[in-house]
């Protein structure tokens, strides 16, 4: 007979780790030492609290190129690319949700797939795919014990992936 209490406890822990991931955003943003042009996350992060943290984070306002090149001017928040939930309402009275409202309007006007492409949100999947390739080819765990050794290990792993990509990547095309 399985331990029902153990199963329920593990289920609750897994459910919270999946559903409460957005609570880690403040801690992640504190680790960033340079300004950001954009923040990309999946739909699980489409929460008012996430937009508020991004809006109020002292590290995030950026001064780079013009808005046409995807960067934000001084004193403005970064572009937040989180796909809104289906039929999400616009909330104009909340200043922190300005980017979310922009995403809702754009996605309604363009459609989901076109919004992903035009907004730059689809670049997120490229990063995820690269992390997947790294973990699959190099391994998910570090073997070095020291931080310096881990840095070297990560650089070597990246160089291996870049060499493999330089030799040739498969060409993929969307099939309708």
C-alpha positions as CSV (number, residue, x, y, z in Angstrom):
1,X,0.0,0.0,0.0
2,X,1.5,3.4,-1.0
3,X,2.2,6.0,1.6
4,X,-0.7,8.4,0.8
5,X,0.6,11.2,3.0
6,X,4.0,11.1,1.2
7,X,2.3,11.2,-2.2
8,X,0.1,14.1,-1.2
9,X,3.1,16.0,0.3
10,X,5.2,15.5,-2.9
11,X,2.2,16.5,-5.1
12,X,1.7,19.7,-3.1
13,X,5.5,20.5,-3.2
14,X,5.6,19.9,-7.0
15,X,2.4,21.9,-7.5
16,X,3.7,24.9,-5.5
17,X,7.1,24.8,-7.3
18,X,5.3,24.9,-10.6
19,X,2.6,27.4,-9.7
20,X,4.6,29.6,-7.3
21,X,7.7,30.1,-9.6
22,X,6.7,33.7,-10.1
23,X,7.6,34.4,-6.5
24,X,11.3,33.9,-7.4
25,X,11.3,36.9,-9.7
26,X,12.5,39.5,-7.0
27,X,15.4,37.2,-6.0
28,X,16.4,36.7,-9.7
29,X,16.3,40.4,-10.4
30,X,18.5,41.1,-7.5
31,X,21.3,39.0,-9.1
32,X,21.4,41.1,-12.2
33,X,24.2,43.8,-12.2
34,X,23.4,45.5,-15.5
35,X,20.3,47.2,-17.0
36,X,17.9,45.1,-19.0
37,X,16.2,45.9,-22.3
38,X,13.6,43.2,-21.9
39,X,12.2,40.5,-19.6
40,X,10.8,37.4,-21.2
41,X,8.9,34.6,-19.3
42,X,6.2,32.1,-20.0
43,X,2.5,32.6,-19.3
44,X,2.8,31.3,-15.7
45,X,4.5,34.6,-14.9
46,X,1.5,36.7,-16.1
47,X,0.7,38.1,-12.7
48,X,0.3,41.6,-11.4
49,X,3.0,41.0,-8.8
50,X,5.6,40.1,-11.4
51,X,4.9,43.3,-13.4
52,X,5.1,45.4,-10.2
53,X,8.5,43.9,-9.2
54,X,9.9,44.6,-12.7
55,X,8.5,48.1,-12.8
56,X,9.9,49.0,-9.4
57,X,13.3,47.2,-9.6
58,X,16.1,49.8,-9.4
59,X,18.4,47.9,-11.7
60,X,16.0,47.7,-14.7
61,X,15.7,51.2,-16.3
62,X,18.0,51.3,-19.3
63,X,19.5,53.9,-21.5
64,X,20.8,52.3,-24.7
65,X,19.6,52.8,-28.3
66,X,16.2,54.2,-29.4
67,X,13.0,52.3,-28.9
68,X,13.0,51.2,-32.5
69,X,15.9,49.0,-31.8
70,X,14.2,47.3,-28.9
71,X,15.8,49.1,-26.0
72,X,14.2,51.5,-23.7
73,X,15.2,55.1,-23.0
74,X,16.4,56.3,-19.6
75,X,13.8,56.2,-16.9
76,X,11.6,53.7,-18.7
77,X,11.0,50.1,-17.7
78,X,12.2,47.3,-19.9
79,X,9.9,45.7,-22.4
80,X,8.1,42.9,-20.6
81,X,7.3,40.0,-22.9
82,X,5.0,37.6,-21.0
83,X,2.1,36.2,-23.0
84,X,-1.2,37.2,-21.4
85,X,-3.8,34.6,-20.6
86,X,-6.5,34.1,-23.2
87,X,-9.2,36.8,-22.9
88,X,-7.2,38.7,-20.3
89,X,-8.8,42.0,-19.4
90,X,-7.0,45.3,-19.9
91,X,-6.4,47.2,-16.6
92,X,-5.6,50.8,-17.5
93,X,-5.9,52.0,-13.9
94,X,-2.8,50.1,-12.8
95,X,0.5,51.8,-13.9
96,X,2.6,48.7,-13.3
97,X,0.5,46.8,-15.9
98,X,1.2,49.1,-18.7
99,X,3.4,46.5,-20.5
100,X,0.8,43.8,-19.9
101,X,-1.9,45.9,-21.4
102,X,0.3,46.6,-24.4
103,X,0.8,42.8,-24.8
104,X,-3.0,42.1,-24.5
105,X,-3.8,44.7,-27.2
106,X,-1.0,43.6,-29.5
107,X,-1.9,40.0,-29.2
108,X,-5.6,40.7,-29.8
109,X,-4.7,42.7,-32.9
110,X,-2.0,40.4,-34.4
111,X,-3.0,36.9,-33.1
112,X,-0.9,34.6,-30.9
113,X,1.7,33.4,-33.4
114,X,2.3,36.7,-35.1
115,X,2.6,38.4,-31.6
116,X,5.3,35.8,-30.7
117,X,7.2,36.6,-33.8
118,X,6.9,40.4,-34.0
119,X,7.3,41.1,-30.3
120,X,10.5,39.1,-30.0
121,X,9.0,36.7,-27.5
122,X,9.9,33.7,-29.7
123,X,13.6,34.3,-28.9
124,X,12.8,32.9,-25.5
125,X,12.4,29.4,-27.0
126,X,15.9,29.7,-28.7
127,X,17.4,30.3,-25.2
128,X,15.4,27.4,-23.8
129,X,16.5,25.1,-26.6
130,X,20.2,26.1,-26.1
131,X,19.9,25.3,-22.4
132,X,18.3,21.9,-23.3
133,X,21.1,21.2,-25.8
134,X,23.8,22.1,-23.2
135,X,22.2,19.8,-20.5
136,X,21.7,17.0,-23.0
137,X,25.2,17.0,-24.5
138,X,27.4,18.3,-21.7
139,X,25.3,17.2,-18.7
140,X,22.9,18.8,-16.2
141,X,25.3,18.8,-13.2
142,X,28.6,20.6,-12.7
143,X,31.5,18.3,-11.9
144,X,33.8,20.9,-10.4
145,X,33.5,21.7,-6.7
146,X,34.9,25.3,-6.8
147,X,33.2,28.3,-8.3
148,X,36.3,29.0,-10.4
149,X,36.3,25.4,-11.7
150,X,32.6,25.6,-12.5
151,X,33.1,28.8,-14.5
152,X,35.8,27.1,-16.5
153,X,33.6,24.0,-17.0
154,X,30.7,26.2,-18.3
155,X,33.0,28.1,-20.7
156,X,34.4,24.8,-22.1
157,X,30.9,23.4,-22.5
158,X,29.8,26.6,-24.3
159,X,32.8,26.4,-26.6
160,X,32.0,22.8,-27.4
161,X,28.4,23.7,-28.3
162,X,29.5,26.7,-30.4
163,X,32.0,24.5,-32.3
164,X,29.2,22.0,-33.0
165,X,26.9,24.8,-34.1
166,X,29.6,26.2,-36.3
167,X,30.0,22.8,-38.0
168,X,26.4,22.8,-39.0
169,X,22.9,23.2,-37.5
170,X,19.9,21.5,-39.0
171,X,17.6,23.8,-41.0
172,X,14.0,23.6,-39.8
173,X,10.9,24.9,-41.4
174,X,7.4,25.2,-40.1
175,X,4.9,22.8,-41.6
176,X,1.3,24.0,-41.9
